[in-house]
Amino acid sequence: MLASTTKESRLRHRDLNWLSFNERVLQEADDKINPLYERLKFLAIFSSNLDEYFRVRVSQLRQIKKVEKSIRKKLALRPNKFTKEILEEVKLQQHRFGEIFHDQIIPELAENGVFLIEAKDFDKDQNSAARDYYKNSVAEFVKPEIIDLSKESDLFLTNNVLYFAVTFEDENKLGIVNIPTKDCGRFVQFNNNTITFLDDIIRNILPQLFPKETVSGIFEIKMSRDAELYIDDEFDGILAEKIYQSLAQRTDGQPTRLLYDAEMPKEIQKKLRKLLHLGKIDMMPGGQYHNFSDFFSFPDPSNNPKLHFEALAPLKHKILESTENYFEAIAKKDQSLHFPFMSFDYVEKFLEQAASDPNTEKIKISLYRVADESALTSSLLKAIENGIKVTIFVEAKARFDEANNIVWGRKFEEKGANVIYSYPKIKVHSKIMLVKRLENGKSKRYAYIGTGNFNSKTSKIYCDHAIFTADKRVTKELDRVFKVLDGKLIVPREKHLLISPFSTRRNFTKLILNEIKFAKEGKSASITAKMNSLEDKEMIELLYKASNAGVKIRLLIRGFTSLIPGVKGMSENIYITSIIDRFLEHGRIYLFENGGDEQIFFGSADWMGRNLDRRIEVITPIFDKDIAQEFKEILQIQLSDNVKARIQDEEESNSYIEKGENDKAIRSQYEIYEYLKEKHS
């Protein structure tokens, strides 16, 4: 159990509860329902998640440590305490990670004719092949160096790059050898079904890199560095330009974790700490290999389809698949999409039609994570060429995508688009698009609102929802959102949409208070909400108040939550589950009973301070009754999951929901696929 709370506490620490989420990812690697190579990918996801966690969240705790102690005490900030708890839990999880990998995955790979071997297990032919491969494909990228420990020395390790720390008989020297996975890939396949790490190709010849020394030990290490860009938002000049110039900090930011082989002797650990100017708390023991995120690209020489998830053919949309004119179809009735069960092609085709249509006057779109060259970017460029006024809001501060976003922003600018970049202290996280067409001498608007990015690649792995609509209640207010982004309005003046940072918090507060009112009147009252994360203190306290009033609250939260459910006198009417499965749950849906006249909303915002107060977000009511019912039924399927749903309880046990003896097994992602298949047949 994570030591994230006490009985007196009303909130969990978000960073500790996040580890509970990553444990659920680890459970998927341990779950034999999943095919072998998919379990290996869950190990890769776990590793990738943890790397980002240390680079962002643990880094922030380190920044808090720099705040004057008296101020930290006044604000109840205890970074040292939480960092120690984090490291203790991470050690436990990494131990389990190692057991799954070594005791389950590797033997099961061998059972299926795929052999992952180390340098010490190379036979004569493999040893020869490994040496040839090093000479022909690796040697030019390897840069060995020796550090003289008898002198005052510093060592710099690039973020997320693997190295060997090499010890010699001469204890006054330490060797450092980079492992160039970016240049050479992580895995090397011999002529049969045998695979080895690039690490072992180098390990096999490593003594030759130091011909004058006698090697006594080889230990893999990896440094994680701060991922945040510390840029003052109050400055003259273009924010995007400042960010672009500051991206170098990603490789030389402050250290947040040194991952090292647990077999490394303590005296070598001390020497590395001194060279890298680290504290004990920055040192994290691990296995012989690091960067398991590389297993996303682990080869499968077996070509055995049973080792992977069976492909799900994208479902054909009942209306959009057969229509030649999306605008006519959307004008008649709102149309919904659900990814990855349906293809992102429908979004791309809508934009392509808009770009080619002589009646299109304007296209406006917000891009949070810009895909590399795609049908969507091509259509935007085509629209510009065709003389359509194109406004593109590019989020220059989307973590890890800054460079690509800014490059594309410049491309659009060069072609003549009106490109708007981030504002100081606020991100644009909404996934929105607006098309204005001239119809019968009048301008008519068409809108797209979604929960996922405009990215065809991520649409294949993220569970998201979207709606096309020509409903004036939505399109008129969405137009105002874009005018705010364009600097033509300060406040969007909305009546229907929930728009952060202007009205989302206020409207959600009203909706919750409304349920409290119904409960106090003795009427049925309930709140059902699906989101990625729940952190905002005010929203949590409102939910506690609603629980105490008798409102039944059912939450589905994929990631972390600071709310503690099921506590008598505080949250006994709140029940939370989490689904981790084949696809990444990413949609947000909010359902309020409203005295029997249900109100359902969806959009881009979680109940977190940043989504409510510091980002441009759009949440829309679902006005179309058929689509509202469809969203509700999809939500109910997810709430009924008894295969991949875990209970988020007071103890953070991550227990799977127990299926009754006579109950049907409901694996919600597959059930939703079948539900949509029948609905659109």
N, C-alpha and C positions, 0 to 999 in steps of 0.2 A: 504493500500500500504506500502511495506517495504521502510524504509528510507535508502536504500542501495546506492543511487547515487545522484548526482546533475547534472544539465544540462551541467556543465563544465567537468564533469568526463567522461572518455572514458571506464572505467571498473567498473563493479559491484564488491562489496566485496563478495567473494565466500561463506563465512560462512553465510552471510545474504541471499544470493540467495538460499542457501541450504534449508533454512526454507520455501522458496516458493515451493521447491520440496516436502517437508514433508507436506505442505498444500494440495498438490495434492493427497497424500495418504489419508489425512483426508477427502477430497472430495469423495473418494471411499467409505468410511464408511458412508457417507451421501447419497450415490447414491442408490436409491431403485431398480435400474436395477440389482444390486448385491443381491444374496440371503442373508438372515438374518445372518447366521453364518459366511458367508464370510465378511460381513460388520464388524462383531465383530473381525475377524482376521485383517482387515485393521486398526482397533483401536490398536490391538496388535502390528502391524508393525510400526505404528506411534510412539507408546510408546518405542518400542525397538530402532528405529532409533534415537529418541531424547536422550535416555540414552547414546548411543554410541557417539552421537554428543557432549554431555557435557563432556564425558570422554576423547574425543580426540581433537575436534576442540576448544571448550571453554577452555580446559586445555592448549592448545597451546597459546591462547590469554593471559592466565595468565602467561605463561612463558615469553612472550614478555614484560609483565609489569615489569619483573625483569631487563630488559635491561636498561642501563643508559638513562635518559630522553633526554639528548642532542643527543644521537645516534638515539633514537626512532624518534625524531623530524626530523633529517636529512634524515632518511629513510621513513618518512611519515607514521610511525606506530602509530596508535591511538587505542590501545587495550581497554581502558576504554570506549571510545565513542562507539565502535562496540559492546562491551559486553552489554552496556546499551540498545542499539537498539535491540540486540538479545533477552534480557530478556523481553523487552516490547512486542515484537512480539510473543514470546513463551507464555506469559500470555494470549494474545488474542487467540492463537490457543488452549491452554488448556481449556479456557472458552468454546470455541466451541466444543471441545472434550467432556466436561462434559454435554453439552446440547444434543449432539448426543446420548451419552450413557444413560443418565437418561430420556430424553424426547422421545427418539425413540426406542433404543435397548431394554431396560428393558420392556416397555409396549408391544412391539411386541413379545418378548419372551413369555410373559404371554398370549398373544393372541394365541400363538401356544402351550400352555400347558406346558411351561418351566418357573419356578418361581425362581428368584434369590432374596433371602431375607436376611435381616440383623438380628443381634442378638435381637434387640428390637422388631422384628416381630415374634420371635419364639413362637409357641403355646406350650401348656403343654408337648405334646409328643416330639416335636422337641427340647424343652429345655432339656428334660431328655436324649434324644439321643445325643445331643451336649455334655452334661456333661460326658456321658459314653465314647464318642469318644475321648474327651480330656484325660480322665483318662487312656484309653487303648492304644491310638495311638500317643498322642501328648506330654503328660506331661514330659516324660523323656528328650525331646529335648528343653524344655523351660527353660531359665536361667534368672530369674528376678534379678535385683539388684537395690539398693537404693543409690543415690548420695547425700552426705551431702553438701548442697549449702552454708552453713555457713563457710566452709573451702575452701581453694584453691584446686580446683578439675579439673581433665581432664576427657574427655569422648572420647572413640574411638568407631566409628561405622564402621563395615566392609562394603566394597563396595557392593552396590546393594542388601543388606539384609534389609528386612523390620523390623521395631521396633515400639513399642508403647512408647511414652513419657507419663508418668503417673504423674498427679499432685495430691497433697494431701492437706488436710486442713492445715497441717504443711507446710508452704511455704518455709521452709528451706530444704525441701527434694524433690527429683525428682526421680521417678521410671523409669527404662528402662527395657523393655521386648522384647526379640527377637521373631520374627514370623518365625518358622522353615519350610519355604516352600520347601527347598531343600530336607528335610528329610520326609516331610509329604504331599507334594503336596499343591496346592493353593486352590482347591475346594473340598468341602465335599457334597456328595449327600445323602439326606435322603431316606427313603424307597419309596417315590413317585417321582414325577417330580420336586421336590423342591431341590434347590442347595444353599449352602451358602459358603462364603469365610472362609478359615482357620482362617483368622483374626477375624471373628465373633465367631468362636468356642472359641478362646482365650479371646476375649472381654467379652464373656458371663460369664466367671468364674474369670475374672481378679482381682476383689477385694479380692478373696480368696488367691491370690498370695502375698498379703500384709496384713496379718491378723491384724497387730498392727496399721495400718494406715487407715484413712478415705479417700477414693478416691474421688477426685473432678472433674477430667477430664482425658480423654483418647484420645490421638492424634497420628495418624500414621505418621512416618517419614522414610525417606530413604536417604542415602548418596551415591552420585556418586563420584568416585575417578578417578584420572588420569590413563588412560589406557596405556600410552606410557612407554616403558622400556628405561630408560636413561642409555644407555651403550655406553661407549666410543669405537668407532670403531677402534681406533688405540691401539692395545694391543697385547701382546703375548698370544698364546693359541688358543683354538678352539672357534669360535664364537658361535656355537650351545650350547656348554657347558656353556658359559657365560650367554646366554639367558635363558637356563633352570634353572640356579641358581638364575636368577633375576625375575622369574615369580611371586614370592611372592609380588613384588611391585604392582601387580594388585590388591591386597586386602588392602595394606596399603599405596598406593600412596597418593599424595596431594588431598584434597577435591576440587571438582569443582562445586558441587551443593548439597544443602540440600533441599529436597522436603518435605514439611510439610503440614498438614491439615490447610487450610485457616481459620478454626474456632479457631485455637490455639490463646489464648490471647497474646498480644504484649509482656507482661512482661515475659512470658514463652519463646517466641521467643528470647528475649534478653539473657535469662539464657542459652539457648541452644547455641547461638552464642558464648558466652563467654567460655562455656565448650569445644566447638569444635574448638575454635580459628578461627572463620569465620568472614568475613565482610558482610555488608548488601547485597552486590551484589551477595553473594553466596547463599542467601536465596530465595527459589522459592515456593510461595504458590501453593497448589494443592487441590485435593478433599480429600474425606475421605479415599480413597483407592489409593495405588500406584502400580507400577509394572504391568501395564496392558498388558505387553508382555506375562504374564501368561495365557491370554485368548486364546493363541494358543492351549491350552489343555483343554478348557472349554468343559465339557461333554454335549452330546445331548441325553437326555433320551427319546426324542420324536421319534427318528429314522425316521424323516420326510425328505425324500430326497430333497424336494423342498426348504429346508433351506440351501442347499449346492449347489455348482456348480455341474452340471451334468458331470460325468466322460467322458473324451475324450479318446477313445481307441487309443493306440499308432499306428501310421500308419506304414504299412509294406513297406520297401524300395524295389523299383521295381527290383533292381539287387541283392543287398546283401541278401535279404530275401531268394532267391531261389538258390543262389550259395553255393557250398560246399567248394570252395577254394577262399577266399577273394583276395589272391595275384594275381590269374589269372584275376579276375574281375577288380582289380585296375590297373594291367599292361595294360589291354586293354583300359581303360578309367578312368579318375578321377571320384570319387564318392563323393557326398555331403550328409551331414546329417543336420537336423534342429531339435533342441530340444526346448521344450518338446514334439513336435508333433510326433517325432520318438523316438524310444527307445535307451537308452545308451547301451543296450545289444550289438549293432553292434560294438561298440568300444571294449567292453569286449571280444566279440567273436574273433575280429581281434587279440587282444593280446594273447588270449588263443591259437589260431592257431599258432601264432608265437612261443609261449612258447613250444608247443608240436611238432613243425616241426624240424626234424633232419637237415634240410638245413639252419635253422636260425643260423647265426653266432653271431650277436650282437643285443641287444635291448637297446635303449637310450630313456629316458623319463624325462620330468621336471614335478615335482609335487608341485603345489602351496598350495593347501589345500588337504591334504591326507584324504581320507574317512576312516572310521573305516573298519574293516575287510570286504573285498568285493571280487567280482570275479576278479577285476583288480589287487588287491594286491596279491591274491592267484596265479594268472597267473605269476606275476613277481617272486614270490617265486619258482614256478614250473620251470620257465625258468632257474633260478640259479641252481636248483637241476639237471636240464638236461644238465648242462655244458655250457650253453649259456653265453657269456659275457654280463652282465647287468650293465649299468651305469644309476644311478638314481640321478637327481639333486633335492634335497629337500630344499624348501625355509623355512629356520628356522626363518624368520622374518615376516611370514604372520600373521598379527594382529589377536589375539584371537585363533590362531591355532598352536602356537609355540610348545606347549607341545606335542600335538598329532603328529605333523610333525616330531619332534625329536625322539619320541618313535618309530615311524615307520622307520625312518632312521636307527636307531640302529638295529632294527630287520633285515632289509635288509643287513646291514653290517655284522651282525653275520652269516648270511647265505652265505656270500661271494660276495655280490654285491659291485661294486665301487660306493660308496655314496659320493656325493659332497654337502656340505652345502653352505649357503649364503656367499657372499663376503662382506667385510666391505663397507658400504655406497652404496650398490646396492642390489636390489631385482631382483629375476628372476620371472617375471610375465607371461612369454609366456606359452602357452598351446601346447606343441609340443612333438612328438614321432617319432622315426626313427627306422626302422627294416632293418637289412642287412641280405640278404639270398644268398646262393651260388646256382646259376642257370647256368647250362651248363658250369661249370668250372669258371664262373665269378661272382663277387659280384654285387648284384643288391639291390638298396635301395628303401624302401617304407616309405612314410611320412604321418603323420597326423598333421594338423594344425587346431586349433580351437579357439573360443573366450571364452569358458567356461572351468571350472576346470574338471579334471578327477575324477568326483564324481557323482555316479549314483543318489544319493538323490537330489542334487541341479539341476541335469539335468531335473528333473520332474517339477521344478518351475521356472527355468531361461530360457529365450528365447536366444538360442545360435546357432551358425553355426559352421560347421566343414567340412573339405575336406580331403579325402584320395587321395594320388597321388603318381605316380611313375615317374613323369616328372623330368628329370635330372636337369632342370633349378632350380627346387625347392629343390630336395633331396640333390644335391651336396652342395648347400649353407647351407641347414639345418644341414648337417653333420659338416660343419665348425662352425656353432653356438655351437654345442655340444663340438667341440674341444676347442672353447673359454672357455666354462664352465669347461672343464676338464683341463684347463691350458696349452693346447698344442699349442694354437694359441693366439695371442694378439688381432688381428683384423681379422674379418671373410672374408674380401675381396669379397663382394657380388655385383652382377650386377642386380639382379632381386628382391630379398627380401629386405624389409625395416627392418633393425635391429637396435633397440635402444640398447645402446646409440650411435651407430656408424653412422647410415645413415638415420634414420627415419625422423628427423627434416629436414635434407638437401634435401631429396627427396620430402617430402610434400611441402617444400618451392618452389622447382622447378616446381612442378605440379601446384601450385597456380599462380606462376609468368607466367607460360605458358598460363593459362586461361586469365590473365591480358593482355598478348601479343595479344591473339586472339581478345579480346574485343576492344583493341585499334586499331586493324586492321579493325574494323567494322564487325567482324565475330561473330557468335553466341558463347557464352561462359557461362559455368555454372559449379557449384560445388554442389554436393549433398552429404551430410555426415550424418551418424548416429553414435552416440557415447553416452557414459554414462555421461561424463562431459567435459566441455570446460573451461579451465582456463589459458592456456599459453598465456602470453602477446604478445610475438612475433607472434604467429599464429593468434591471434585476430587482431593485427595491420595489418597483411597481408590480412586478410579477409576484414577489413575496406578499405584497398587500392584497393582490387579487386572489392568491392561494388562500390566504387567511379569511377572505370574504366568501370563499366557497366556489370560486371559479375553477373549473377543471382545465388544467393546462398540460398540453401534450406537446413536447418539443422533440424535434429530430435535428441533432447537431453533429455534423461530421467531425469537426475539429475540437477546439478547446472550449470550455465554458467556465466562467467564474461563478456561476450560480451553483448552489449546493442543493440538490433536489431531495425530497423525501424526509425532510427534518420536521418533526412534530412542532407545531406552533410557529413554523416559519415557511415551510415549503412542502407540506405533506400532500398537497393537491397537484404537485408538479412531478411529471414523469418524463424522463429523457432517455432516448435511445440514439445510437449512432450506427450508421451503415458504412462499412468499408468493403468494397468488392471489386469486381473486374474493372469498372469505370469509376472515375473520381466524381463523387457527388458534389455538385457545384451550384445547383439551383436554389433560389430563395422563394418560398411561398408562405403567405401569412393569411390565416383564415380565422375570422371572428364570427361567433354565433349570432350576435346582434339581435337578440330577442326573437330568433327564428328567421329573420331576413338576413341571411348570411352575406358577409362581405369578404371577398377574397382578393388578395393583392399578390403581385410578384415583381421582381426586379433585381437590381444589382447590389442592394445594401444589406449587410448583416447588422445585427444590433451591437455595434461597437462604436465607441466614441468617434473614431476616425471616419466611419461611414455616415454617421449622423451629423457630425459637426465640421469635418475638415475635408470632405470630398464632395464633388458634384456627383450625386447619385440620383437615379430615377426609379421610383416604385410606382407601378400603375395598378389601379383597380381593374379587374377583368369584367367588362361590361357585357360582353357576349355570353348569354346564358349557357349555350352549348359548351363553349370553351371553359367557362367557369366550372361547369360540372366535370369536364374532362380533367382539369387541373386538380379538382377535389378528389376524383377517383384515383388519379396517379398518386396523390398524397396519401390516400387511404391504403393503397397497395404497399407503399413504403412503411407506413405505420404498422402493417400486418406482417412485415418480414420476420421470419423465425428461423432463418438460415444464416444470414450475415449480419443481423442486428445485434449489437451489444448494449447492455444496460449501463447507463452512466449514473451510478448511485453515489451515496454519501461516501462509501468506502473506495470508490474508483476501482472496482474489481474487474471491470471490462468483461463481465460474464455474458456469454451468449444467451439469448432468449431461449428458454426451453420449450420445445414443441411438444404439445400434448400427444398422447399415444395415438389418438384417432385424428389428429389435426393434419391437414394438408401442408406439405412443406412449401413455404412461400419464400422464394429468393427474388426479392422485389425487382431487381434490374431485368431479370428474365421474364418475370410476370408482366412488367410494363411493356416490354417488347411484344409479348403475345397480345396484350390488351390493345396496343396501338395497331398491331397487325390486323386484328379483327375489326377494329373501328374504321380502318382505312381500306379495307378490302372491297 
